[in-house]
Amino acid sequence: MILVTVIVAIVLIGSFLAYTEVSKKTVSPSSTGKITVKDSLGRTVTFNHTLTRIISIDPSATATLYALGAYKDLVGGNEFDCYPPNESLPNVGNACGIDLEEILNLTPQVVLLYGSTMPSYGYELLNYSIPVLVDNPENIQEIENETTMFGILTGTELNASLINNWINVSLNTISNDMSNVNSSSEFTAFYYLSEGDWTAGNGTFISQIMQYAHLKNIANATGYYQMSPELIAADNPQVIILDQYVPFGAVNSPPFNETSAYYNNRIVSVVNDSFFEEPDFRIVYGAAWLANQVYPNFVSLPQFPIKLEYSPTMGL
């Protein structure tokens, strides 16, 4: 899924690298068995028990629920779900719109949405007394918060804890395995997101993943934007990363064919950009993969702690 609109993302103190910091509590299971959840918009929703009928309009939520072992609790998915593969769930829409009639027929206990604001159809669902949760992780800690929230909502808290621990151990592994690449030896890089020299700057997961892979992003404005050819040429990236929808031939013309990346054949093609753009546990694999593409044989991640029918690296 290509993001071709400018998205302004707020970089929290410590940003992506401060994943070990304590953040605000988002889930509160009570002694009565009720579950109280606060979503990214600050809205508080209470459920009487764990959920078994969930609709996900958010691909990252679908992936996380699958990893938790709660995929059986999904009754509806969305157009852009890609993990797990071979999804047989009814497609009830995407970030731009929903099939309201189908959602009502599925009688969900909650609909999971992704974004920085509540979409108009979110309010429409509330009018039908269907609870809506909006989540918008902007860093690793918030991905862990989301994983914990989904774990408590579905009674898979132990698996949520295992996944979050794996995330932290994996990020430490990347840091340790990349310790020989210091700031003075890091390559500068440009992420070619889509036609028109669209790229990913500060506050995006793509840029944060590049930091973990010890790459210095030349795109230093905020969010997703078009970077001028003149500025790309002046910054002369040593690595060019092509999104999965950008053909390799795109680097054969200026300004890209005049860069160090082109002359030294450091062009990396992303096969599946969901590992870079979907805010769930799989972005850890994206960071390790990118590091190994640029600095071969550096990173080896620990095994994922939950046995899954479909490997979490499928498609990478």
C-alpha contacts under 8 A as a table, 3 or more apart, distances in Angstrom:
res1	aa1	res2	aa2	distance
1	M	80	F	7.11
1	M	273	D	7.50
1	M	274	S	7.33
2	I	193	L	7.51
2	I	194	S	7.52
3	L	224	Y	7.57
4	V	194	S	7.31
4	V	198	W	7.15
4	V	224	Y	7.15
4	V	225	Y	7.80
5	T	224	Y	6.62
5	T	225	Y	7.31
6	V	223	G	6.12
6	V	224	Y	4.78
6	V	225	Y	5.57
7	I	223	G	5.04
7	I	224	Y	5.67
8	V	203	G	7.60
8	V	222	T	6.29
8	V	223	G	4.93
8	V	224	Y	7.59
9	A	138	E	7.36
9	A	202	N	7.89
9	A	203	G	5.09
9	A	204	T	6.73
9	A	222	T	7.09
9	A	223	G	5.95
10	I	138	E	7.67
10	I	203	G	6.16
11	V	15	S	5.53
11	V	138	E	7.45
11	V	202	N	7.70
11	V	203	G	5.19
12	L	15	S	4.94
13	I	18	A	7.98
14	G	17	L	6.26
14	G	18	A	4.75
15	S	18	A	5.77
15	S	19	Y	7.86
15	S	139	N	6.37
15	S	203	G	7.94
16	F	19	Y	6.24
16	F	138	E	7.81
16	F	139	N	4.74
16	F	140	I	5.77
16	F	141	Q	7.79
16	F	208	Q	6.00
17	L	140	I	7.72
17	L	208	Q	7.86
17	L	212	Y	7.96
18	A	21	E	5.84
18	A	140	I	7.88
18	A	141	Q	7.66
19	Y	139	N	7.37
19	Y	140	I	5.29
19	Y	141	Q	4.79
19	Y	168	N	7.62
20	T	141	Q	7.03
20	T	168	N	7.64
21	E	141	Q	7.40
23	S	141	Q	7.23
25	K	28	S	7.59
25	K	145	N	7.89
26	T	37	V	5.80
26	T	38	K	5.07
26	T	39	D	7.03
26	T	145	N	6.85
26	T	149	M	6.93
27	V	35	I	7.22
27	V	36	T	5.86
27	V	37	V	4.64
27	V	38	K	6.48
27	V	148	T	7.75
27	V	149	M	5.72
27	V	152	I	7.58
28	S	35	I	5.93
28	S	36	T	5.12
28	S	37	V	6.43
29	P	33	G	6.60
29	P	34	K	5.98
29	P	35	I	4.46
29	P	36	T	6.20
29	P	152	I	7.55
30	S	33	G	5.54
30	S	34	K	5.49
30	S	35	I	6.26
30	S	36	T	7.71
31	S	34	K	7.38
33	G	48	N	6.64
33	G	49	H	6.12
34	K	46	T	6.77
34	K	47	F	5.63
34	K	48	N	4.44
34	K	49	H	5.51
35	I	46	T	5.47
35	I	47	F	5.12
35	I	48	N	6.41
35	I	49	H	6.54
35	I	50	T	7.50
35	I	152	I	7.76
35	I	153	L	7.14
36	T	44	T	6.76
36	T	45	V	5.68
36	T	46	T	4.24
36	T	47	F	6.43
37	V	44	T	5.54
37	V	45	V	5.24
37	V	46	T	6.22
37	V	149	M	7.31
38	K	41	L	7.82
38	K	42	G	5.65
38	K	43	R	5.37
38	K	44	T	4.40
38	K	45	V	6.40
39	D	42	G	5.38
39	D	43	R	5.52
39	D	44	T	6.69
39	D	133	L	5.84
39	D	134	V	5.59
39	D	135	D	5.77
40	S	43	R	7.37
40	S	116	S	7.59
40	S	134	V	5.96
40	S	135	D	4.96
40	S	136	N	5.90
40	S	137	P	7.86
41	L	116	S	7.51
41	L	117	T	7.17
41	L	118	M	7.90
41	L	134	V	6.78
41	L	135	D	7.65
45	V	131	P	7.46
45	V	133	L	7.85
47	F	50	T	7.31
49	H	153	L	7.88
50	T	152	I	7.23
50	T	153	L	5.04
50	T	154	T	5.10
50	T	155	G	6.01
51	L	54	I	6.95
51	L	73	D	7.16
51	L	109	Q	6.68
51	L	153	L	5.82
51	L	154	T	5.31
52	T	72	K	7.76
52	T	73	D	4.43
52	T	74	L	7.15
52	T	109	Q	7.54
52	T	154	T	6.94
53	R	73	D	5.31
53	R	74	L	5.75
53	R	75	V	5.73
53	R	107	T	7.47
53	R	108	P	4.95
53	R	109	Q	5.41
53	R	110	V	7.20
54	I	73	D	5.97
54	I	74	L	4.65
54	I	75	V	5.70
54	I	76	G	6.86
54	I	108	P	5.39
54	I	109	Q	5.93
54	I	110	V	5.37
54	I	111	V	6.08
54	I	112	L	7.58
55	I	74	L	5.78
55	I	75	V	5.73
55	I	76	G	4.50
55	I	77	G	5.90
55	I	103	I	7.93
55	I	108	P	6.27
55	I	110	V	6.43
55	I	111	V	4.73
55	I	112	L	6.19
56	S	59	P	7.18
56	S	61	A	6.52
56	S	62	T	6.08
56	S	74	L	7.36
56	S	76	G	6.27
56	S	77	G	5.03
56	S	78	N	6.49
56	S	111	V	5.83
56	S	112	L	4.75
56	S	113	L	6.64
57	I	77	G	6.03
57	I	78	N	5.01
57	I	92	V	7.57
57	I	93	G	6.69
57	I	94	N	5.74
57	I	95	A	6.72
57	I	111	V	7.19
57	I	112	L	5.80
57	I	113	L	5.23
57	I	114	Y	7.09
58	D	61	A	5.27
58	D	62	T	6.42
58	D	77	G	7.95
58	D	78	N	6.95
58	D	81	D	7.60
58	D	94	N	7.72
58	D	95	A	7.67
58	D	112	L	6.40
58	D	113	L	5.46
58	D	114	Y	5.35
59	P	62	T	5.04
59	P	63	A	6.28
59	P	78	N	7.03
59	P	80	F	6.10
59	P	81	D	4.64
59	P	82	C	7.05
59	P	83	Y	7.64
59	P	278	E	7.19
60	S	63	A	5.08
60	S	64	T	6.15
60	S	81	D	7.91
60	S	278	E	5.46
60	S	279	P	5.88
60	S	280	D	5.38
61	A	64	T	5.07
61	A	65	L	6.07
61	A	112	L	7.36
61	A	280	D	7.42
62	T	65	L	5.25
62	T	66	Y	6.24
62	T	71	Y	7.47
62	T	77	G	7.33
62	T	81	D	6.93
62	T	83	Y	7.26
62	T	84	P	8.00
63	A	66	Y	5.17
63	A	67	A	6.32
63	A	81	D	7.85
63	A	82	C	7.97
63	A	83	Y	5.32
63	A	84	P	6.42
63	A	280	D	7.33
64	T	67	A	5.09
64	T	68	L	6.17
64	T	147	T	6.64
64	T	150	F	7.90
64	T	280	D	6.45
64	T	281	F	7.24
65	L	68	L	5.02
65	L	69	G	6.36
65	L	70	A	5.01
65	L	71	Y	5.40
65	L	150	F	6.88
65	L	151	G	7.93
66	Y	69	G	5.26
66	Y	70	A	5.61
66	Y	71	Y	4.49
66	Y	83	Y	7.99
66	Y	84	P	6.93
67	A	70	A	7.46
67	A	71	Y	7.87
67	A	306	I	7.25
67	A	308	L	7.05
67	A	312	P	8.00
68	L	71	Y	7.66
68	L	151	G	6.81
68	L	156	T	6.28
68	L	159	N	5.56
68	L	160	A	6.27
68	L	306	I	7.92
69	G	72	K	7.48
69	G	156	T	7.22
69	G	159	N	7.80
70	A	73	D	5.44
70	A	74	L	7.42
70	A	154	T	6.44
70	A	156	T	7.24
71	Y	74	L	5.44
72	K	75	V	7.84
73	D	154	T	7.65
74	L	77	G	7.34
74	L	89	L	7.66
75	V	89	L	6.32
75	V	90	P	7.25
75	V	106	L	6.77
75	V	108	P	7.32
76	G	89	L	5.23
76	G	90	P	5.03
76	G	91	N	6.20
76	G	92	V	6.33
76	G	103	I	7.69
76	G	106	L	7.50
77	G	81	D	6.92
77	G	89	L	5.63
77	G	90	P	5.97
77	G	91	N	5.10
77	G	92	V	6.11
77	G	93	G	7.66
78	N	81	D	5.73
78	N	90	P	7.76
78	N	91	N	4.84
78	N	92	V	5.58
78	N	93	G	5.09
78	N	94	N	5.41
79	E	91	N	5.90
79	E	92	V	7.48
79	E	93	G	5.82
79	E	94	N	5.53
80	F	94	N	6.97
81	D	84	P	7.66
81	D	87	E	7.83
82	C	85	P	5.57
82	C	87	E	7.92
83	Y	87	E	7.97
84	P	87	E	6.53
84	P	310	Y	6.58
85	P	310	Y	7.72
92	V	98	I	5.58
92	V	99	D	5.09
92	V	100	L	7.67
92	V	102	E	6.49
92	V	103	I	6.52
93	G	96	C	7.63
93	G	97	G	5.64
93	G	98	I	4.09
93	G	99	D	5.83
94	N	97	G	5.54
94	N	98	I	6.25
95	A	98	I	7.92
95	A	113	L	7.76
95	A	114	Y	7.43
97	G	121	Y	6.98
98	I	121	Y	7.23
99	D	102	E	5.45
99	D	103	I	6.33
100	L	103	I	5.08
100	L	104	L	6.19
100	L	125	L	7.95
101	E	104	L	5.22
101	E	105	N	6.26
102	E	105	N	5.01
102	E	106	L	6.29
103	I	106	L	5.14
103	I	107	T	6.61
103	I	108	P	7.17
104	L	107	T	5.30
104	L	108	P	7.49
108	P	111	V	6.81
108	P	130	I	7.11
109	Q	130	I	6.62
109	Q	131	P	6.67
110	V	130	I	6.17
110	V	131	P	4.83
110	V	132	V	5.58
110	V	133	L	7.18
111	V	130	I	7.33
111	V	131	P	6.43
111	V	132	V	4.91
111	V	133	L	6.36
112	L	132	V	6.06
112	L	133	L	5.06
112	L	134	V	6.13
112	L	135	D	7.61
113	L	122	G	7.99
113	L	132	V	7.16
113	L	133	L	6.01
113	L	134	V	4.70
113	L	135	D	6.40
114	Y	134	V	5.44
114	Y	135	D	5.11
114	Y	136	N	5.72
115	G	118	M	7.09
115	G	134	V	6.60
115	G	135	D	6.37
115	G	136	N	5.27
116	S	134	V	7.92
116	S	135	D	7.62
116	S	136	N	5.81
117	T	134	V	7.83
118	M	122	G	6.05
118	M	123	Y	7.48
118	M	134	V	6.91
119	P	122	G	5.23
119	P	123	Y	7.18
120	S	123	Y	5.51
120	S	124	E	6.59
121	Y	124	E	4.72
121	Y	125	L	6.18
122	G	125	L	5.19
122	G	126	L	6.44
122	G	132	V	6.56
123	Y	126	L	4.98
123	Y	127	N	6.35
124	E	127	N	5.09
124	E	128	Y	6.83
125	L	128	Y	5.18
125	L	129	S	6.61
125	L	130	I	5.39
125	L	131	P	7.31
125	L	132	V	7.29
126	L	129	S	4.86
126	L	130	I	5.17
126	L	131	P	6.05
126	L	132	V	6.89
127	N	130	I	7.40
135	D	146	E	7.43
137	P	140	I	7.64
137	P	142	E	4.86
137	P	143	I	5.48
137	P	146	E	7.45
137	P	279	P	6.20
138	E	142	E	6.33
138	E	143	I	7.62
138	E	203	G	7.45
138	E	204	T	7.51
138	E	205	F	7.27
138	E	279	P	7.54
139	N	142	E	5.44
139	N	143	I	6.44
139	N	205	F	7.30
140	I	143	I	4.99
140	I	144	E	6.28
141	Q	144	E	5.06
141	Q	145	N	6.21
142	E	145	N	4.78
142	E	146	E	6.13
143	I	146	E	5.09
143	I	147	T	6.20
143	I	279	P	6.43
143	I	280	D	5.80
143	I	281	F	7.07
144	E	147	T	4.99
144	E	148	T	6.15
144	E	164	N	5.70
145	N	148	T	5.11
145	N	149	M	6.12
146	E	149	M	5.00
146	E	150	F	6.18
147	T	150	F	5.25
147	T	151	G	6.09
147	T	160	A	5.74
147	T	163	I	7.92
147	T	164	N	7.45
148	T	151	G	4.96
148	T	152	I	6.30
148	T	157	E	6.63
148	T	160	A	5.37
148	T	161	S	7.01
149	M	152	I	5.34
149	M	153	L	6.15
150	F	153	L	4.99
150	F	154	T	6.14
150	F	156	T	7.80
150	F	160	A	7.84
151	G	154	T	5.35
151	G	155	G	5.74
151	G	156	T	4.41
151	G	157	E	4.41
151	G	158	L	7.59
151	G	159	N	7.12
151	G	160	A	5.31
152	I	155	G	5.04
152	I	156	T	6.10
152	I	157	E	5.23
153	L	156	T	7.80
154	T	157	E	7.87
156	T	159	N	5.51
156	T	160	A	6.38
157	E	160	A	4.97
157	E	161	S	6.23
158	L	161	S	5.13
158	L	162	L	6.29
159	N	162	L	4.93
159	N	163	I	6.14
159	N	306	I	7.33
160	A	163	I	5.15
160	A	164	N	6.17
161	S	164	N	5.18
161	S	165	N	6.10
162	L	165	N	5.17
162	L	166	W	6.13
162	L	305	P	6.34
162	L	306	I	7.84
163	I	166	W	4.98
163	I	167	I	6.20
163	I	281	F	7.65
163	I	304	F	7.68
163	I	305	P	6.71
163	I	306	I	7.85
164	N	167	I	5.02
164	N	168	N	6.42
165	N	168	N	5.24
165	N	169	V	6.15
166	W	169	V	5.10
166	W	170	S	5.82
166	W	302	P	7.60
166	W	304	F	6.86
166	W	305	P	6.90
167	I	170	S	5.14
167	I	171	L	6.15
167	I	281	F	6.77
167	I	284	V	6.92
168	N	171	L	5.19
168	N	172	N	6.24
169	V	172	N	5.13
169	V	173	T	6.09
169	V	302	P	7.77
170	S	173	T	4.86
170	S	174	I	6.23
170	S	284	V	7.20
170	S	301	L	5.74
170	S	302	P	6.39
171	L	174	I	5.08
171	L	175	S	6.22
171	L	284	V	7.06
172	N	175	S	4.98
172	N	176	N	6.06
173	T	176	N	5.10
173	T	177	D	5.90
173	T	299	V	7.40
173	T	300	S	7.63
173	T	301	L	6.63
174	I	177	D	5.16
174	I	178	M	5.94
174	I	212	Y	7.32
174	I	213	A	7.93
174	I	288	A	6.64
174	I	299	V	5.87
174	I	300	S	7.72
174	I	301	L	7.41
175	S	178	M	5.23
175	S	179	S	6.04
175	S	212	Y	7.28
176	N	179	S	5.11
177	D	180	N	7.51
177	D	298	F	5.74
177	D	299	V	5.52
177	D	300	S	7.90
178	M	181	V	5.55
178	M	213	A	7.86
178	M	214	H	7.58
178	M	298	F	6.38
178	M	299	V	7.14
179	S	182	N	6.67
181	V	185	S	5.93
181	V	186	E	6.30
181	V	214	H	7.11
182	N	185	S	5.46
182	N	186	E	6.31
182	N	214	H	8.00
183	S	186	E	5.30
183	S	214	H	7.73
186	E	214	H	5.74
186	E	215	L	5.68
186	E	216	K	6.75
187	F	214	H	7.35
187	F	215	L	5.27
187	F	216	K	6.14
187	F	237	P	7.68
187	F	238	Q	5.70
187	F	239	V	6.67
188	T	215	L	5.64
188	T	216	K	4.45
188	T	217	N	5.93
188	T	218	I	6.38
188	T	237	P	5.06
188	T	238	Q	5.21
188	T	239	V	6.25
189	A	215	L	6.08
189	A	216	K	5.79
189	A	217	N	5.07
189	A	218	I	5.96
189	A	237	P	4.83
189	A	238	Q	5.75
189	A	239	V	4.51
189	A	240	I	5.59
189	A	241	I	7.29
190	F	199	T	7.44
190	F	217	N	5.99
190	F	218	I	5.92
190	F	219	A	6.84
190	F	237	P	6.03
190	F	239	V	6.47
190	F	240	I	4.96
190	F	241	I	6.14
191	Y	199	T	5.57
191	Y	200	A	6.50
191	Y	217	N	7.81
191	Y	240	I	6.04
191	Y	241	I	4.69
191	Y	242	L	6.16
191	Y	243	D	7.25
192	Y	195	E	7.99
192	Y	197	D	6.32
192	Y	198	W	6.27
192	Y	199	T	5.36
192	Y	240	I	7.04
192	Y	241	I	5.90
192	Y	242	L	4.96
192	Y	243	D	6.01
192	Y	246	V	7.31
193	L	197	D	7.18
193	L	198	W	5.26
193	L	199	T	4.87
193	L	200	A	7.00
193	L	242	L	6.64
193	L	243	D	5.20
193	L	245	Y	7.97
193	L	246	V	7.17
194	S	197	D	6.33
194	S	198	W	5.27
194	S	199	T	7.23
194	S	243	D	7.03
194	S	245	Y	6.94
194	S	246	V	5.99
195	E	198	W	6.40
195	E	246	V	7.15
196	G	226	Q	6.60
197	D	226	Q	5.29
197	D	227	M	5.75
197	D	228	S	7.12
197	D	229	P	7.40
198	W	224	Y	6.88
198	W	225	Y	5.35
198	W	226	Q	4.18
198	W	227	M	6.28
199	T	219	A	7.09
199	T	224	Y	5.69
199	T	225	Y	5.67
199	T	226	Q	6.12
199	T	227	M	6.76
200	A	204	T	6.28
200	A	206	I	6.29
200	A	207	S	6.21
200	A	219	A	6.65
200	A	222	T	7.94
200	A	223	G	5.96
200	A	224	Y	4.59
200	A	225	Y	6.66
201	G	204	T	6.13
201	G	206	I	7.81
201	G	207	S	5.80
201	G	217	N	7.37
201	G	219	A	4.86
201	G	220	N	5.33
201	G	221	A	5.38
201	G	222	T	5.11
201	G	223	G	5.02
201	G	224	Y	5.94
201	G	225	Y	7.49
202	N	207	S	6.10
202	N	208	Q	7.74
202	N	219	A	7.38
202	N	220	N	5.77
202	N	221	A	5.90
202	N	222	T	4.48
202	N	223	G	5.72
203	G	207	S	7.02
203	G	208	Q	7.31
203	G	222	T	6.12
203	G	223	G	5.87
204	T	207	S	5.38
204	T	208	Q	6.39
204	T	222	T	7.90
204	T	223	G	5.88
204	T	224	Y	7.56
205	F	208	Q	4.91
205	F	209	I	5.95
205	F	276	F	6.51
205	F	277	E	6.15
205	F	279	P	7.43
206	I	209	I	5.17
206	I	210	M	6.29
206	I	276	F	5.45
206	I	277	E	6.38
207	S	210	M	5.04
207	S	211	Q	6.48
207	S	217	N	6.48
208	Q	211	Q	5.06
208	Q	212	Y	6.62
209	I	212	Y	5.12
209	I	213	A	6.33
209	I	276	F	7.19
209	I	283	I	7.46
209	I	284	V	7.94
209	I	286	G	7.24
209	I	287	A	5.11
210	M	213	A	4.96
210	M	214	H	6.29
210	M	215	L	5.14
210	M	216	K	6.97
210	M	217	N	6.85
210	M	287	A	6.90
210	M	290	L	7.64
211	Q	214	H	5.04
211	Q	215	L	5.46
211	Q	216	K	6.55
211	Q	217	N	7.69
212	Y	215	L	7.47
212	Y	287	A	6.10
212	Y	291	A	7.76
213	A	287	A	5.69
213	A	288	A	6.77
213	A	290	L	6.11
213	A	291	A	4.39
214	H	291	A	7.11
217	N	220	N	6.82
218	I	232	I	7.83
218	I	235	D	6.65
218	I	237	P	7.03
219	A	227	M	7.37
221	A	225	Y	7.98
222	T	225	Y	7.92
227	M	231	L	6.88
227	M	232	I	6.94
228	S	231	L	5.31
228	S	232	I	6.38
229	P	232	I	5.05
229	P	233	A	6.13
229	P	254	P	7.68
229	P	255	P	5.79
230	E	233	A	5.17
230	E	234	A	6.14
230	E	255	P	7.37
231	L	234	A	4.96
231	L	235	D	6.07
232	I	235	D	5.24
232	I	236	N	6.08
232	I	237	P	7.31
232	I	255	P	6.77
232	I	256	F	7.85
233	A	236	N	5.01
233	A	237	P	7.89
233	A	255	P	5.42
233	A	256	F	7.27
233	A	258	E	7.22
233	A	259	T	6.69
236	N	258	E	7.98
236	N	259	T	5.11
236	N	260	S	6.28
236	N	261	A	7.86
237	P	240	I	6.70
237	P	259	T	6.25
237	P	260	S	6.28
237	P	261	A	6.01
238	Q	259	T	7.00
238	Q	260	S	4.91
238	Q	261	A	4.17
238	Q	262	Y	7.89
238	Q	264	N	7.92
238	Q	266	R	6.95
239	V	260	S	7.53
239	V	261	A	4.61
239	V	262	Y	7.91
239	V	266	R	5.13
239	V	267	I	6.01
239	V	268	V	7.50
239	V	294	V	7.89
240	I	261	A	6.03
240	I	262	Y	7.87
240	I	266	R	6.59
240	I	267	I	4.98
240	I	268	V	6.22
241	I	267	I	5.99
241	I	268	V	4.70
241	I	269	S	5.89
241	I	270	V	7.05
242	L	245	Y	7.81
242	L	246	V	5.76
242	L	247	P	7.54
242	L	248	F	7.32
242	L	267	I	7.37
242	L	268	V	6.02
242	L	269	S	4.71
242	L	270	V	5.91
243	D	246	V	5.40
243	D	269	S	6.33
243	D	270	V	5.15
243	D	271	V	7.50
243	D	273	D	6.47
244	Q	247	P	7.62
244	Q	269	S	6.52
244	Q	270	V	4.94
244	Q	271	V	5.10
244	Q	272	N	6.03
244	Q	273	D	6.19
246	V	250	A	6.90
247	P	250	A	5.68
248	F	251	V	6.30
248	F	269	S	7.35
249	G	252	N	5.39
250	A	253	S	6.59
250	A	256	F	7.99
251	V	254	P	7.45
251	V	255	P	7.96
251	V	256	F	4.97
251	V	257	N	5.67
251	V	262	Y	7.35
252	N	256	F	6.69
252	N	257	N	5.18
253	S	256	F	5.98
253	S	257	N	5.33
254	P	257	N	5.35
254	P	258	E	6.27
255	P	258	E	5.61
255	P	259	T	7.00
256	F	259	T	5.47
256	F	261	A	7.92
256	F	262	Y	6.63
257	N	262	Y	5.44
257	N	263	Y	7.43
258	E	262	Y	6.73
258	E	263	Y	7.43
259	T	262	Y	5.36
259	T	263	Y	6.52
260	S	263	Y	5.12
260	S	264	N	5.93
261	A	264	N	5.34
261	A	265	N	5.81
261	A	266	R	4.80
261	A	267	I	6.35
262	Y	265	N	5.06
262	Y	266	R	6.32
262	Y	267	I	6.77
263	Y	266	R	7.90
266	R	294	V	7.38
268	V	293	Q	7.02
268	V	294	V	7.89
270	V	273	D	6.24
271	V	315	G	7.21
271	V	316	L	6.19
272	N	275	F	6.35
272	N	315	G	6.10
272	N	316	L	5.73
273	D	276	F	5.11
273	D	277	E	6.11
274	S	277	E	5.09
274	S	278	E	5.07
274	S	283	I	7.92
275	F	278	E	6.25
275	F	282	R	5.60
275	F	283	I	4.74
275	F	284	V	7.87
275	F	285	Y	6.90
275	F	286	G	4.95
275	F	316	L	7.37
276	F	279	P	7.97
276	F	283	I	5.58
276	F	286	G	5.84
276	F	287	A	7.88
277	E	283	I	7.64
278	E	282	R	7.98
278	E	283	I	7.23
279	P	282	R	7.90
279	P	283	I	6.89
280	D	283	I	6.27
281	F	284	V	6.08
281	F	285	Y	7.99
282	R	285	Y	5.33
282	R	286	G	6.68
282	R	312	P	6.79
282	R	313	T	7.49
283	I	286	G	4.69
283	I	287	A	6.26
284	V	287	A	5.18
284	V	288	A	6.41
285	Y	288	A	5.14
285	Y	289	W	5.97
285	Y	313	T	6.90
286	G	289	W	5.11
286	G	290	L	6.12
286	G	316	L	7.70
287	A	290	L	5.26
287	A	291	A	6.22
288	A	291	A	5.14
288	A	292	N	6.26
288	A	299	V	6.07
288	A	300	S	7.60
288	A	301	L	7.45
289	W	292	N	5.21
289	W	293	Q	6.23
289	W	316	L	7.98
290	L	293	Q	5.04
290	L	294	V	6.43
291	A	294	V	5.41
291	A	295	Y	5.66
291	A	296	P	7.27
291	A	298	F	7.30
291	A	299	V	7.14
292	N	295	Y	5.03
292	N	296	P	4.37
292	N	297	N	5.66
292	N	298	F	5.95
292	N	299	V	6.34
293	Q	296	P	5.67
295	Y	298	F	6.36
297	N	300	S	7.86
304	F	307	K	7.44
304	F	312	P	7.90
308	L	311	S	6.10
308	L	312	P	7.74
310	Y	314	M	6.85
311	S	314	M	5.29
313	T	316	L	5.54
